[in-house]
């Protein structure tokens, strides 16, 4: 019976214990993002990089994160800033289309340095001008991050830092709107990588279980979020995004 389940859920030759570890990681990283606002996706990306074939890292991560973000968005739907999402959506489509035209290997260290620099600027720099947080700024930010995410999958903290500026440091609005934005951003990955020839079928069982585990982690994370005040959330959020930016700097340097 166990062998049958393993054959159905896991790709051929994939370790059952490794599969269990990834399912547990999906739950814990979803809890991190739901309670602290960001970070879980980058942690999961790092773990996938250590455990799955390179060609599967970004598409599998995109599917799992799509499920996790949709779950978080649905659980917090009352707090989603629909105006921001309405302008974020066209940029996602444009960025994904541009990426599909040039689906090649870009210099990862240059991209990581740029993302890290933008994160630190948004978190610790001067307040972003209102014009940059409006309709045009949102479309441009969405286009840029959606394009880059097709290649490195590490733009979540940058989107989170931008959304935080828009939401005036409200913790539920930040987490909910960020989840909706990332749901849109991860959705095109299946189409782009499917068109590029990636075989999703053998990974769908593992992805489905990871998404289910992520839903439980999201539910627990939202309960933790409710215990944080906006001021404490703001401090933890800044520290977490700064740590993620420094990690990107380290990766680029090494």
C-alpha positions in Angstrom: 0.0 0.0 0.0 2.8 2.4 1.0 4.6 1.7 -2.3 1.5 2.4 -4.3 1.0 5.8 -2.6 4.7 6.6 -3.2 4.4 5.7 -6.9 1.3 7.9 -7.2 2.5 10.9 -5.4 6.2 11.1 -6.1 8.3 11.3 -9.2 10.1 8.1 -10.2 13.2 7.5 -8.0 12.3 10.3 -5.5 13.0 9.5 -1.9 9.8 9.1 0.3 11.6 10.7 3.2 12.7 13.6 1.1 9.1 14.0 -0.1 7.9 14.0 3.5 10.5 16.6 4.4 9.3 18.9 1.6 5.7 18.5 2.7 6.6 19.5 6.2 8.7 22.4 4.8 5.7 23.6 2.8 3.6 23.8 6.0 6.2 25.6 8.1 7.2 28.1 5.3 3.5 28.9 4.7 3.1 29.6 8.4 6.1 31.9 8.3 4.7 33.9 5.4 1.2 34.1 6.9 2.4 35.3 10.3 5.4 37.5 9.4 4.3 38.7 6.0 7.1 37.3 3.8 10.1 34.9 3.8 8.5 31.5 3.5 8.7 31.4 -0.3 12.5 32.1 -0.3 13.1 29.5 2.4 11.2 26.9 0.4 13.1 27.9 -2.8 16.4 27.3 -1.0 15.2 23.8 0.2 14.0 22.8 -3.3 17.3 23.8 -4.7 18.9 21.2 -2.4 16.5 18.4 -3.2 15.0 18.5 -6.7 16.6 18.6 -10.2 17.6 22.1 -11.3 15.1 22.1 -14.2 12.2 21.5 -11.7 13.1 24.1 -9.0 11.3 27.2 -10.4 8.2 25.5 -11.9 7.6 23.3 -8.9 8.2 26.2 -6.5 5.8 28.3 -8.6 3.0 25.8 -8.4 3.4 25.3 -4.6 3.6 29.0 -4.0 0.5 29.5 -6.2 -1.5 27.2 -4.0 -0.1 28.7 -0.8 -0.8 32.2 -1.8 -4.3 31.4 -3.0 -5.1 29.8 0.3 -3.8 32.8 2.2 -5.7 35.2 -0.1 -9.0 33.3 0.4 -8.5 33.2 4.2 -7.9 36.9 4.3 -10.0 38.1 1.4 -11.7 40.9 3.3 -8.3 42.6 3.7 -7.2 42.4 0.0 -6.7 45.9 -1.6 -8.6 45.2 -4.9 -7.5 48.5 -6.4 -3.8 47.5 -6.1 -4.5 44.0 -7.5 -6.5 45.5 -10.5 -3.4 47.3 -11.6 -1.0 44.5 -10.6 -2.7 42.0 -13.0 -1.8 43.7 -16.3 1.8 43.9 -15.3 1.9 40.2 -14.5 0.6 39.3 -18.0 3.1 41.7 -19.6 6.0 40.4 -17.6 5.2 36.8 -18.2 4.8 37.4 -22.0 8.2 39.2 -22.1 9.8 36.3 -20.2 8.3 33.7 -22.6 10.1 35.5 -25.4 13.5 35.3 -23.8 13.4 32.2 -21.6 17.1 32.0 -21.3 19.7 31.9 -18.4 20.2 35.5 -17.1 23.2 36.4 -14.9 21.8 35.4 -11.6 24.3 37.4 -9.5 23.4 40.6 -11.2 19.6 40.0 -10.7 20.1 39.1 -7.1 22.1 42.2 -6.4 19.4 44.4 -8.0 16.6 42.7 -6.1 18.5 43.0 -2.8 19.2 46.6 -3.4 15.6 47.4 -4.2 14.4 45.6 -1.1 16.7 47.6 1.2 15.7 50.8 -0.5 12.0 50.1 0.0 12.4 48.9 3.6 14.9 51.5 5.0 15.0 54.3 2.4 12.8 57.3 2.1 9.1 56.9 1.6 8.2 56.0 -2.0 6.5 59.0 -3.8 2.7 58.6 -4.1 3.0 58.5 -7.9 5.2 55.4 -7.7 2.5 53.7 -5.5 -0.3 54.6 -7.9 -1.6 52.8 -11.0 1.3 53.3 -13.3 3.9 52.5 -10.6 2.0 49.3 -9.7 1.9 48.2 -13.3 5.6 48.8 -13.8 6.6 47.1 -10.5 4.4 44.1 -11.4 5.9 43.9 -14.9 9.5 44.0 -13.6 9.0 41.5 -10.8 6.9 39.1 -12.9 9.5 39.1 -15.6 12.4 38.4 -13.2 10.5 35.8 -11.2 10.4 33.5 -14.2 14.2 33.2 -14.0 15.1 33.4 -10.3 11.9 32.9 -8.3 13.1 35.2 -5.6 11.1 38.4 -6.1 8.6 37.7 -3.3 10.4 39.9 -0.8 10.6 42.8 -3.3 6.9 42.6 -4.0 6.2 42.4 -0.2 8.3 45.5 0.4 6.4 47.4 -2.3 3.0 46.2 -1.1 3.9 47.2 2.5 4.5 50.8 1.4 1.1 50.9 -0.2 -0.7 49.4 2.8 0.6 52.0 5.2 2.1 49.3 7.5 -1.3 47.5 8.2 -0.4 43.9 8.8 -3.5 42.2 7.6 -3.7 44.4 4.5 -0.1 43.8 3.7 -0.3 40.0 4.1 -3.6 39.7 2.2 -2.7 42.0 -0.7 0.8 40.4 -1.0 -0.9 37.0 -1.2 -3.2 38.1 -4.0 -0.3 39.7 -5.9 1.8 36.6 -5.7 -1.1 34.4 -6.7 -1.3 36.4 -9.9 2.5 36.3 -10.4 2.9 32.6 -9.9 -0.1 31.6 -12.1 1.6 32.2 -15.5 4.6 30.0 -14.6 2.7 26.8 -15.4 1.8 28.1 -18.8 5.3 29.4 -19.6 7.2 26.3 -18.4 4.6 24.0 -19.8 5.0 25.6 -23.2 8.8 25.3 -22.8 8.5 21.5 -22.4 8.6 21.0 -18.6 6.8 17.8 -17.6 4.5 18.8 -14.7 2.6 15.5 -14.6 5.2 13.6 -12.6 5.4 16.4 -9.9 1.7 17.0 -9.5 1.1 14.5 -6.7 3.9 15.9 -4.5 2.8 19.5 -5.3 -0.8 18.8 -4.3 0.2 17.3 -0.9 2.6 20.3 -0.3 -0.2 22.7 -1.1 -2.6 20.9 1.3 0.1 21.0 4.0 0.7 24.7 3.2 -3.0 25.4 3.9 -2.7 24.1 7.4 0.5 26.2 7.9 -1.3 29.3 6.6 -4.2 28.8 9.0 -1.8 28.5 11.9 0.2 31.5 10.7 -2.9 33.7 10.5 -3.7 32.9 14.1 -0.2 34.1 15.0 -0.6 37.2 12.9 -3.7 38.1 14.9 -1.6 38.3 18.1 0.9 40.8 16.6 0.3 44.5 16.8 0.9 46.6 13.7 4.0 48.2 15.2 5.6 44.8 16.2 4.6 43.4 12.8 6.3 46.4 11.1 9.6 45.8 13.0 9.6 42.0 12.4 8.8 42.5 8.8 11.6 45.0 8.3 14.1 42.7 10.0 13.0 39.7 8.0 13.2 41.5 4.6 16.6 42.9 5.5 17.8 39.4 6.3 16.5 38.1 3.0 18.2 41.0 1.1 21.5 40.3 2.8 21.1 36.6 1.9 20.7 37.6 -1.7 23.9 39.8 -1.5 25.7 36.8 0.0 24.5 34.5 -2.8 25.5 37.0 -5.5 29.0 37.4 -4.0 29.6 33.7 -3.6 
